[in-house]
Amino acid sequence: YALFTRPEMKVERVSYDVMTPSAARGILEAIYWKPEIRWVIDRIHVFKPIRFENIRRNEMANRVSVNRTDMEHGNPICRYIEEDRQQRASMVLRDVEYVIEAHFEFASDEDRNEGKHLDMFRRRAEKGQCFHRPYFGCREFPVSFELCNELPANPLEENRDLGFMLHDIDFANDMTPRFFRAVMKDGIVDCRQEVVS
């Protein structure tokens, strides 16, 4: 499953038709993140037909509270309040497969050794290493990943106007969301388009 939540939907979660560039960046950062670099997503290749499925999940309305005195004695105990449990419907994607085409830019003047960062990412991806398990939009939907040195031969041959899609969050500018007009041509979403704040 995958769930790239549309921000315009309020209560029930509804996924975009394909992975968003910010979700793709999150996957790459889970594999290799350094403060000196910033991942930039160029294209997202879609390899499986876009299929939705409606599921119900139990979610908690509030954060879990932890009793402080138990923590001080080395016994963290989480306290759930039954009234906080909510069952919500989600319109999720199923049976997804993507190839992320990306590059990185330097975010600072320190450690600007491009070859070193690329080799470290390559080694980690080949071994299946990650700082935390990457996921498709929600932690319940983990990603199985591998390094792709060349594109597979059978992309999804479909054209579709995906409408306005979240490109990324501008953290430097008061967490302003940035959107772009996403179009899938022959199974490829080009993310290098003009972004609207």
matplotlib code that plots the C-alpha trace (Angstrom):
import matplotlib.pyplot as plt

x = [0.0, 0.9, -0.8, 0.4, -2.2, -3.9, -3.9, -7.3, -9.1, -9.9, -11.1, -10.7, -7.3, -7.2, -3.9, -2.6, -2.4, 1.4, 4.2, 4.8, 8.3, 8.5, 7.7, 10.4, 12.9, 12.0, 12.8, 16.2, 16.9, 16.0, 18.8, 21.4, 21.1, 23.8, 23.2, 25.6, 23.4, 19.8, 18.1, 16.3, 13.8, 14.0, 11.5, 9.3, 8.8, 5.6, 5.8, 2.5, -1.1, -2.6, -5.1, -6.9, -8.3, -10.5, -9.3, -10.2, -7.5, -7.5, -5.8, -5.2, -6.6, -3.9, -0.3, 0.3, 0.9, 3.8, 3.8, 6.8, 7.3, 7.5, 10.1, 12.2, 12.3, 13.2, 9.7, 8.2, 4.5, 2.3, -1.3, -3.9, -7.4, -10.0, -11.9, -8.8, -9.1, -10.8, -11.6, -10.9, -11.3, -8.4, -8.3, -4.8, -2.8, -2.0, 0.7, 3.0, 6.4, 8.4, 11.9, 13.1, 15.5, 17.2, 20.4, 21.7, 22.8, 25.1, 23.4, 26.5, 30.2, 31.4, 32.2, 31.6, 33.0, 30.4, 32.0, 32.2, 28.4, 27.4, 29.6, 28.2, 24.6, 25.3, 26.9, 24.1, 21.4, 23.1, 23.3, 19.7, 21.0, 18.9, 18.9, 15.2, 12.9, 11.6, 7.8, 5.2, 3.5, 2.6, 4.9, 2.5, 3.4, 7.2, 9.3, 11.4, 14.1, 17.1, 19.6, 18.6, 21.6, 19.5, 15.8, 13.7, 12.4, 8.6, 7.3, 3.6, 2.5, -0.2, -0.7, -2.7, -3.2, -2.6, -3.7, -1.9, 0.3, 2.4, 6.0, 7.6, 7.4, 9.6, 11.0, 13.1, 10.0, 7.6, 6.8, 5.0, 3.7, 4.7, 2.7, 3.2, 1.0, 1.8, 1.4, 2.3, 3.5, 4.3, 4.5, 6.9, 6.2, 8.6, 9.1, 11.4, 8.4, 7.5, 6.5, 3.6, 3.5]
y = [0.0, 3.7, 6.8, 10.2, 12.3, 15.1, 18.2, 19.4, 16.3, 17.0, 13.9, 10.9, 10.4, 10.2, 9.5, 11.3, 9.1, 8.8, 9.5, 13.2, 14.6, 15.3, 11.7, 10.6, 13.0, 11.4, 7.9, 9.1, 10.9, 7.7, 5.9, 8.7, 12.0, 14.6, 18.2, 19.3, 18.1, 18.4, 15.9, 17.3, 15.0, 15.2, 12.5, 9.8, 6.7, 4.8, 1.0, -0.4, 0.6, 3.1, 1.3, 2.5, 0.6, 1.8, 0.6, 1.4, 2.0, 2.7, 6.0, 7.9, 11.4, 12.6, 11.7, 8.9, 10.0, 8.5, 8.4, 10.4, 8.6, 5.3, 6.7, 7.9, 4.3, 2.9, 1.6, 3.6, 2.8, 4.2, 5.1, 4.9, 6.4, 4.4, 7.6, 8.7, 5.8, 6.6, 4.5, 6.3, 5.4, 5.9, 5.7, 4.2, 3.0, -0.7, -2.6, 0.3, 0.4, 3.5, 4.5, 7.8, 9.9, 12.5, 14.5, 16.4, 20.0, 21.3, 23.1, 24.5, 25.1, 22.3, 18.8, 19.5, 16.2, 15.1, 11.7, 10.8, 11.5, 9.6, 6.6, 6.5, 6.7, 4.0, 1.6, 2.1, 1.5, -1.6, -3.1, -2.1, 0.1, 3.0, 5.4, 4.6, 2.4, 4.5, 4.4, 5.2, 8.2, 6.5, 4.4, 1.5, 1.1, 0.4, 0.6, -2.2, -0.5, -1.4, 0.6, 1.0, 1.7, 1.7, 2.1, -1.1, -1.6, -1.6, 1.6, 2.2, 3.5, 5.9, 9.7, 11.4, 14.9, 14.6, 18.2, 20.3, 18.2, 19.0, 19.5, 20.2, 22.3, 25.4, 25.1, 28.3, 30.3, 29.7, 26.1, 27.3, 24.5, 24.5, 22.9, 22.2, 21.0, 17.3, 15.5, 11.9, 11.2, 7.6, 6.7, 9.6, 12.5, 15.4, 17.2, 19.9, 22.2, 25.7, 25.6, 27.7, 28.7]
z = [0.0, -0.4, 0.9, -0.3, 1.4, -0.5, 1.7, 0.5, 2.0, 5.7, 7.6, 5.4, 3.9, 0.1, -1.8, -4.8, -7.9, -7.7, -5.3, -4.6, -5.0, -1.2, -0.5, -2.9, -1.2, 2.1, 0.8, -0.4, 2.9, 4.8, 2.8, 2.9, 4.6, 5.4, 6.4, 3.6, 0.8, -0.3, -2.6, -5.7, -7.4, -11.2, -12.4, -10.9, -13.2, -12.6, -13.4, -12.2, -13.1, -10.7, -8.5, -5.4, -2.5, 0.3, 3.8, 7.4, 10.0, 13.7, 14.4, 17.7, 17.9, 20.4, 21.2, 23.5, 27.1, 29.1, 32.9, 34.0, 37.3, 35.6, 33.2, 36.1, 37.4, 34.0, 33.2, 30.4, 30.3, 27.5, 28.5, 25.8, 26.3, 24.5, 23.5, 21.5, 19.2, 15.9, 12.9, 9.6, 6.0, 3.7, -0.1, -0.7, -3.6, -3.9, -5.7, -6.5, -8.1, -8.8, -9.9, -8.5, -10.7, -8.6, -7.9, -4.9, -4.5, -1.8, 1.0, 2.6, 1.8, 4.0, 2.6, -1.1, -2.3, -4.8, -5.5, -1.8, -1.2, -4.4, -3.5, 0.1, -1.2, -3.8, -1.2, 1.2, -1.4, -2.8, 0.7, 1.6, 4.5, 5.7, 8.7, 9.3, 7.3, 4.3, 3.8, 1.2, 2.9, 6.2, 8.4, 8.1, 4.4, 4.4, 1.2, -0.3, -2.2, -4.4, -6.4, -10.1, -12.3, -15.5, -16.1, -16.6, -20.1, -19.4, -17.9, -17.6, -21.0, -19.7, -20.0, -17.2, -15.9, -12.2, -11.4, -8.8, -6.6, -3.5, -4.6, -1.3, 1.9, 2.0, 5.5, 5.2, 4.3, 7.3, 6.1, 3.0, 0.8, -2.8, -5.6, -9.3, -12.1, -12.4, -15.7, -16.3, -19.8, -20.8, -17.1, -16.2, -13.9, -14.6, -11.3, -12.7, -13.4, -12.3, -8.6, -7.2, -3.5]

ax = plt.figure().add_subplot(projection="3d")
ax.plot(x, y, z, "-o")
ax.set_aspect("equal")
plt.show()
